[in-house]
């Protein structure tokens, strides 16, 4: 039998409808996944979706009030039970999501274009909820960044750098101890994303991303410093 949506759709036309059909769904979405701006959405309808006899989702069709966006999106709530006679829901996702690339410093983008591409593909996977595979992408991204930086510092050893495992490459070819520290830890967490068992139970992808971000800042600082050393080696008279 086809689904009879007339029995599962509830249109929101007033504040009373919000109280009636969205009872227990607080907090309401405060971010549009399409334009990535903080908003107070316009609620259009609620779709009651049963996953099984005991599992229910509520899909709320929302509208972004920003004239520059005015997109429709869904807020999905999972029914977790009742608190007294009040239903209790958890907001689990907003979709569809627009794909916004991470912007890196010009020095990083010029040093390792593939790092930027791989990082943003991992970011888009994470945004789509693919949390079990995005870490692998971030791990690959840091390897490209480190090896491209190592090759820039040691161009005569390019072939050797390409073949080396990441951690030995870090220790042998990266002179900055801060970058060594950060990239080695990033490699540890990145390896956790590829292996069956995790060694760092108290760390996750967000920690890996933070280490990558700090690495980019240090590399940018090193490369920018070298640029000014070359351009301003001697005082002008």
C-alpha positions as CSV (number, residue, x, y, z in Angstrom):
1,X,0.0,0.0,0.0
2,X,1.3,3.5,-0.8
3,X,1.9,5.9,2.0
4,X,-1.1,8.1,2.8
5,X,0.7,11.4,3.5
6,X,-2.6,13.2,4.3
7,X,-2.5,11.3,7.7
8,X,1.1,12.2,8.4
9,X,1.4,15.9,7.4
10,X,0.5,18.8,9.8
11,X,0.6,22.3,8.3
12,X,1.8,25.1,10.5
13,X,-0.3,28.2,10.1
14,X,-0.2,29.9,13.5
15,X,1.7,30.0,16.8
16,X,-0.9,27.6,18.2
17,X,-0.1,25.1,15.5
18,X,3.6,25.3,16.5
19,X,2.7,24.6,20.1
20,X,0.4,21.7,19.1
21,X,2.4,20.0,16.4
22,X,5.9,20.7,17.6
23,X,5.4,20.0,21.2
24,X,8.6,18.9,22.9
25,X,10.8,19.7,19.9
26,X,12.8,22.5,21.5
27,X,15.4,23.8,20.8
28,X,14.2,25.0,17.4
29,X,16.8,25.2,14.6
30,X,18.8,28.5,14.8
31,X,21.1,28.0,11.8
32,X,20.2,27.7,8.1
33,X,22.1,24.8,6.7
34,X,21.9,26.3,3.2
35,X,23.3,29.8,3.8
36,X,25.0,29.1,7.2
37,X,23.5,32.2,8.9
38,X,21.9,32.2,12.3
39,X,18.1,32.6,11.8
40,X,14.7,32.2,13.4
41,X,13.1,29.9,10.8
42,X,9.6,30.0,9.4
43,X,7.9,26.6,10.1
44,X,5.8,25.3,7.3
45,X,4.8,21.7,8.1
46,X,5.6,18.7,10.2
47,X,5.9,15.2,8.8
48,X,5.4,12.3,11.2
49,X,7.7,9.4,10.1
50,X,7.6,6.0,11.7
51,X,10.9,4.0,11.4
52,X,9.5,1.0,13.2
53,X,6.6,0.2,15.6
54,X,8.6,2.0,18.4
55,X,10.8,4.5,16.6
56,X,9.5,7.8,15.3
57,X,11.0,10.8,13.6
58,X,9.5,14.2,13.0
59,X,10.6,16.1,9.9
60,X,9.9,19.8,10.1
61,X,9.9,21.7,6.8
62,X,11.4,25.1,7.5
63,X,12.0,28.3,5.5
64,X,15.0,30.6,5.8
65,X,13.6,34.1,6.3
66,X,16.7,35.8,4.8
67,X,15.8,37.4,1.4
68,X,19.3,36.5,0.1
69,X,18.6,32.8,0.8
70,X,14.8,32.1,1.2
71,X,15.6,28.3,0.9
72,X,13.6,25.4,2.3
73,X,15.3,22.9,4.6
74,X,14.3,20.1,6.9
75,X,15.0,19.8,10.7
76,X,14.8,16.2,11.7
77,X,13.9,15.3,15.3
78,X,14.1,11.8,17.0
79,X,11.4,10.9,19.5
80,X,13.2,9.8,22.6
81,X,10.1,9.2,24.9
82,X,8.1,11.2,27.4
83,X,8.8,13.4,30.4
84,X,5.5,13.0,32.2
85,X,2.9,13.5,29.5
86,X,5.2,15.7,27.4
87,X,6.9,14.1,24.4
88,X,10.7,14.5,24.3
89,X,12.6,15.0,21.0
90,X,16.2,15.5,20.0
91,X,17.2,17.6,17.0
92,X,19.6,15.2,15.1
93,X,20.2,17.0,11.8
94,X,19.4,19.7,9.3
95,X,19.4,19.1,5.6
96,X,20.2,19.8,2.8
97,X,23.5,21.4,3.6
98,X,25.4,23.8,1.3
99,X,29.0,23.0,0.7
100,X,31.2,25.7,2.0
101,X,35.0,25.3,1.4
102,X,37.4,26.1,4.1
103,X,39.5,29.1,3.2
104,X,43.3,28.7,3.9
105,X,46.0,31.2,3.9
106,X,47.5,31.9,0.4
107,X,50.8,30.4,1.5
108,X,49.1,27.1,2.3
109,X,47.0,27.1,-0.9
110,X,50.2,27.7,-3.0
111,X,52.3,25.2,-1.0
112,X,49.8,22.3,-1.2
113,X,46.8,22.6,-3.4
114,X,46.0,18.9,-3.0
115,X,45.9,19.3,0.8
116,X,43.2,22.0,0.4
117,X,41.2,19.8,-2.0
118,X,41.4,16.7,0.2
119,X,40.6,18.7,3.4
120,X,37.5,20.2,1.9
121,X,36.3,16.8,0.5
122,X,36.7,15.5,4.1
123,X,34.8,18.5,5.4
124,X,31.9,18.0,3.0
125,X,31.8,14.3,4.0
126,X,31.6,15.3,7.7
127,X,28.9,17.9,6.9
128,X,26.8,15.1,5.3
129,X,27.1,13.0,8.5
130,X,29.7,10.6,7.2
131,X,31.6,10.7,10.5
132,X,33.1,7.3,10.1
133,X,35.0,8.1,6.9
134,X,35.7,11.9,7.1
135,X,38.6,11.3,9.5
136,X,40.4,9.2,6.9
137,X,40.2,12.2,4.6
138,X,41.7,14.5,7.2
139,X,44.5,12.0,7.8
140,X,45.3,12.0,4.1
141,X,45.1,15.8,3.9
142,X,47.8,16.2,6.7
143,X,50.1,13.8,4.9
144,X,49.9,15.9,1.7
145,X,50.5,19.1,3.7
146,X,53.5,17.8,5.6
147,X,55.2,16.2,2.6
148,X,54.7,19.2,0.3
149,X,56.2,21.4,3.1
150,X,59.1,18.9,3.5
151,X,59.7,18.9,-0.2
152,X,59.8,22.7,-0.3
153,X,62.4,22.7,2.4
154,X,64.3,19.8,1.0
155,X,63.8,19.7,-2.8
156,X,66.7,17.5,-3.5
157,X,65.1,14.7,-1.3
158,X,61.7,14.9,-3.0
159,X,61.6,11.2,-4.0
160,X,62.7,10.0,-0.6
161,X,60.1,12.2,1.1
162,X,57.3,10.8,-1.1
163,X,58.1,7.2,-0.2
164,X,58.6,7.7,3.6
165,X,55.9,7.0,6.1
166,X,54.5,10.1,7.6
167,X,56.0,10.2,11.1
168,X,59.6,9.4,10.0
169,X,59.2,12.1,7.3
170,X,58.1,14.6,10.0
171,X,61.0,13.8,12.3
172,X,63.7,13.8,9.5
173,X,62.6,16.7,7.3
174,X,60.7,19.2,9.4
175,X,63.0,21.6,11.4
176,X,60.4,23.5,13.5
177,X,59.7,21.7,16.8
178,X,56.3,23.1,17.1
179,X,55.3,21.8,13.6
180,X,56.9,18.5,14.5
181,X,54.9,18.3,17.7
182,X,51.6,19.2,16.0
183,X,51.9,17.0,12.9
184,X,53.1,14.0,14.8
185,X,50.0,14.2,17.1
186,X,47.8,14.8,14.0
187,X,49.3,11.6,12.5
188,X,48.5,9.7,15.7
189,X,44.9,10.8,15.7
190,X,44.6,10.3,11.9
191,X,45.8,6.7,12.3
192,X,43.1,6.1,14.8
193,X,40.6,7.1,12.1
194,X,41.9,4.3,9.8
195,X,42.4,1.5,12.4
196,X,39.9,-1.0,14.0
197,X,40.8,0.0,17.5
198,X,41.3,3.5,18.8
199,X,44.3,4.3,21.0
200,X,43.1,7.8,21.8
201,X,39.6,7.3,23.2
202,X,39.4,10.8,24.6
203,X,40.2,12.5,21.3
204,X,38.2,12.6,18.0
205,X,38.0,14.2,14.6
206,X,37.5,17.7,16.1
207,X,40.9,17.4,17.8
208,X,42.5,16.2,14.6
209,X,41.0,19.3,12.8
210,X,42.4,21.5,15.5
211,X,45.9,20.1,15.1
212,X,45.7,20.6,11.4
213,X,44.5,24.2,11.8
214,X,47.4,24.9,14.2
215,X,49.8,23.3,11.8
216,X,48.6,25.5,9.0
217,X,49.1,28.6,11.1
218,X,52.7,27.6,12.0
219,X,53.6,26.8,8.5
220,X,52.1,30.0,7.2
221,X,54.1,31.9,9.8
222,X,57.3,30.1,8.9
223,X,56.8,30.7,5.1
224,X,55.8,34.3,5.6
225,X,58.8,35.0,7.8
226,X,61.1,33.5,5.2
227,X,59.5,35.7,2.5
228,X,60.3,38.9,4.5
229,X,63.8,37.6,5.2
230,X,64.4,37.4,1.5
231,X,62.7,40.7,0.6
232,X,64.2,42.7,3.4
233,X,67.6,41.1,4.0
234,X,69.4,44.5,4.3
235,X,68.4,47.9,5.4
236,X,67.8,50.6,2.7
237,X,69.9,53.7,2.7
